[in-house]
Each structure stands twice: as structure tokens, then as C-alpha cells.
Amino acid sequence: MRIKKGFILREVCGEHVITGEGLAAVNFGRLLALNETAAWLWKQADAMGDFSADALAEKLCEEYEVTKETALRDVTTIVEQWQKEGVVE
């Protein structure tokens, strides 16, 4: 999967938010707030282009002291939320 074109991560008043630009902004019409870890994962996904929950979980394990099982569970939850919100495809 990959981040849909037109969605970017911004820092607004100290908060990490996903916003839409151009047509994505018109269709999205809101902000999606992310915590520090979710924002870090978004940046990793963006840098990868095509990504999977497994690949992001591996990156998470490399960056933080977390088991593969915990990382995969947490990443899957975040990616499912992104899919539900329509910011990844």
C-alpha cells in the first residue's frame, strides 16, 4: 500500500496532523491527529513509497525497544485507521 497523493504530515500548534492538499483537501475536509510514534511511522511509510505493515513493524523494532509481535499489532492498528480514514491505498 502507499500514502494517497495529496496527503501530508504537518506540525500544527505542536500537534502532528495529516492534512489534504488540493483535491484531497476538498474531499478530506478535516485533520487527522497522530501521536509521536504514528507520525514517525507516517514518515517511514512516506519515505518507503510502497509499504506493508510488516515492513513498518520492522522499522519500528529497529528504532524502538519493542518486540516484533507488539510492533506488528500496533502498526496494524495504525494502518487500519489510515485505511478507514482514506489516506492510504
Backbone hydrogen bonds in HBPLUS format (Angstrom, degrees):
<---DONOR---> <-ACCEPTOR-->    atom                        ^
c    i                          cat <-CA-CA->   ^        H-A-AA   ^      H-
h    n   atom  resd res      DA  || num        DHA   H-A  angle D-A-AA Bond
n    s   type  num  typ     dist DA aas  dist angle  dist       angle   num
A0051-PHE N   A0001-MET O   2.74 MM  50  5.46 163.5  1.77 157.4 163.4     1
A0089-GLU N   A0002-ARG O   2.76 MM  87  5.50 161.0  1.80 161.3 167.2     2
A0004-LYS N   A0087-VAL O   2.92 MM  83  5.49 168.9  1.93 130.2 133.8     3
A0007-PHE N   A0004-LYS O   3.33 MM   3  6.16 152.2  2.42 144.4 143.2     4
A0021-GLU N   A0006-GLY O   2.69 MM  15  5.03 141.4  1.83 146.3 158.5     5
A0008-ILE N   A0019-THR O   2.97 MM  11  5.62 160.2  2.01 158.8 165.0     6
A0019-THR N   A0008-ILE O   2.92 MM  11  5.62 158.3  1.97 159.5 165.6     7
A0010-ARG N   A0017-VAL O   2.79 MM   7  5.41 166.1  1.81 161.6 166.2     8
A0017-VAL N   A0010-ARG O   2.83 MM   7  5.41 167.8  1.85 159.3 163.4     9
A0012-VAL N   A0015-GLU O   2.76 MM   3  5.17 155.4  1.82 155.0 157.8    10
A0015-GLU N   A0012-VAL O   2.91 MM   3  5.17 162.2  1.94 114.6 120.5    11
A0034-LEU N   A0016-HIS O   2.76 MM  18  5.31 162.0  1.79 152.6 153.2    12
A0018-ILE N   A0032-LEU O   2.81 MM  14  5.01 154.7  1.87 135.0 142.6    13
A0032-LEU N   A0018-ILE O   3.12 MM  14  5.01 155.2  2.19 137.2 144.2    14
A0024-ALA N   A0021-GLU O   3.17 MM   3  5.35 128.1  2.46 142.4 132.3    15
A0025-ALA N   A0022-GLY O   3.06 MM   3  5.40 128.8  2.33 103.9 116.3    16
A0026-VAL N   A0022-GLY O   3.35 MM   4  6.80 151.3  2.44 144.8 152.4    17
A0027-ASN N   A0023-LEU O   3.02 MM   4  6.28 164.9  2.04 156.1 159.1    18
A0028-PHE N   A0024-ALA O   2.78 MM   4  5.71 146.4  1.90 143.5 153.3    19
A0029-GLY N   A0025-ALA O   2.91 MM   4  5.46 151.7  1.99 135.3 143.5    20
A0039-ALA N   A0035-ASN O   2.90 MM   4  6.07 158.2  1.94 158.1 164.6    21
A0040-TRP N   A0036-GLU O   2.95 MM   4  6.18 152.5  2.03 144.2 151.9    22
A0041-LEU N   A0037-THR O   2.88 MM   4  6.17 156.9  1.93 149.8 156.2    23
A0042-TRP N   A0038-ALA O   2.87 MM   4  6.12 151.2  1.95 144.6 152.7    24
A0043-LYS N   A0039-ALA O   3.04 MM   4  6.34 158.0  2.09 147.8 152.7    25
A0044-GLN N   A0040-TRP O   3.02 MM   4  6.35 152.8  2.10 146.1 153.9    26
A0045-ALA N   A0041-LEU O   2.83 MM   4  6.09 163.2  1.85 155.0 159.3    27
A0046-ASP N   A0042-TRP O   2.83 MM   4  6.03 158.5  1.88 151.6 157.8    28
A0047-ALA N   A0043-LYS O   2.97 MM   4  6.14 156.7  2.02 144.8 150.7    29
A0048-MET N   A0044-GLN O   2.95 MM   4  6.16 145.9  2.06 146.4 156.0    30
A0049-GLY N   A0045-ALA O   3.11 MM   4  6.24 140.1  2.28 144.4 153.6    31
A0056-LEU N   A0052-SER O   3.05 MM   4  6.33 161.8  2.08 151.8 156.5    32
A0057-ALA N   A0053-ALA O   2.86 MM   4  6.01 152.1  1.93 147.4 155.7    33
A0058-GLU N   A0054-ASP O   2.98 MM   4  6.26 153.0  2.06 148.5 155.2    34
A0059-LYS N   A0055-ALA O   3.11 MM   4  6.42 157.1  2.16 144.4 150.2    35
A0060-LEU N   A0056-LEU O   2.90 MM   4  6.14 154.3  1.96 146.8 154.3    36
A0061-CYS N   A0057-ALA O   2.94 MM   4  6.23 154.1  2.01 148.5 154.8    37
A0062-GLU N   A0058-GLU O   3.03 MM   4  6.31 147.4  2.14 145.2 154.1    38
A0063-GLU N   A0059-LYS O   3.05 MM   4  6.30 144.1  2.18 146.1 155.5    39
A0064-TYR N   A0060-LEU O   2.84 MM   4  5.84 162.3  1.87 156.7 161.2    40
A0071-ALA N   A0067-THR O   2.87 MM   4  6.06 166.8  1.89 156.0 160.4    41
A0072-LEU N   A0068-LYS O   2.87 MM   4  5.98 165.5  1.89 150.6 154.5    42
A0073-ARG N   A0069-GLU O   3.04 MM   4  6.21 158.8  2.09 145.0 150.9    43
A0074-ASP N   A0070-THR O   2.94 MM   4  6.13 168.4  1.96 154.7 157.7    44
A0075-VAL N   A0071-ALA O   2.81 MM   4  5.93 165.3  1.83 155.1 159.9    45
A0076-THR N   A0072-LEU O   2.89 MM   4  5.86 160.6  1.93 144.0 150.0    46
A0077-THR N   A0073-ARG O   3.13 MM   4  6.34 155.4  2.19 144.1 150.2    47
A0078-ILE N   A0074-ASP O   3.08 MM   4  6.38 159.3  2.12 148.4 153.5    48
A0079-VAL N   A0075-VAL O   2.83 MM   4  6.03 172.2  1.84 162.6 164.5    49
A0080-GLU N   A0076-THR O   2.91 MM   4  5.98 156.9  1.96 146.3 152.9    50
A0081-GLN N   A0077-THR O   3.11 MM   4  6.33 148.8  2.21 140.6 148.6    51
A0082-TRP N   A0078-ILE O   2.95 MM   4  6.32 156.0  2.01 150.9 157.8    52
A0083-GLN N   A0079-VAL O   2.87 MM   4  6.16 154.2  1.94 148.8 156.0    53
A0084-LYS N   A0080-GLU O   2.90 MM   4  6.11 160.0  1.94 146.7 152.2    54
A0085-GLU N   A0081-GLN O   2.91 MM   4  6.15 152.7  1.99 149.2 156.4    55
A0086-GLY N   A0082-TRP O   2.97 MM   4  6.12 116.7  2.38 133.7 149.6    56
A0087-VAL N   A0082-TRP O   3.07 MM   5  5.54 163.1  2.10 154.9 154.6    57
A0086-GLY N   A0083-GLN O   3.01 MM   3  4.95 142.3  2.15  97.1 108.8    58
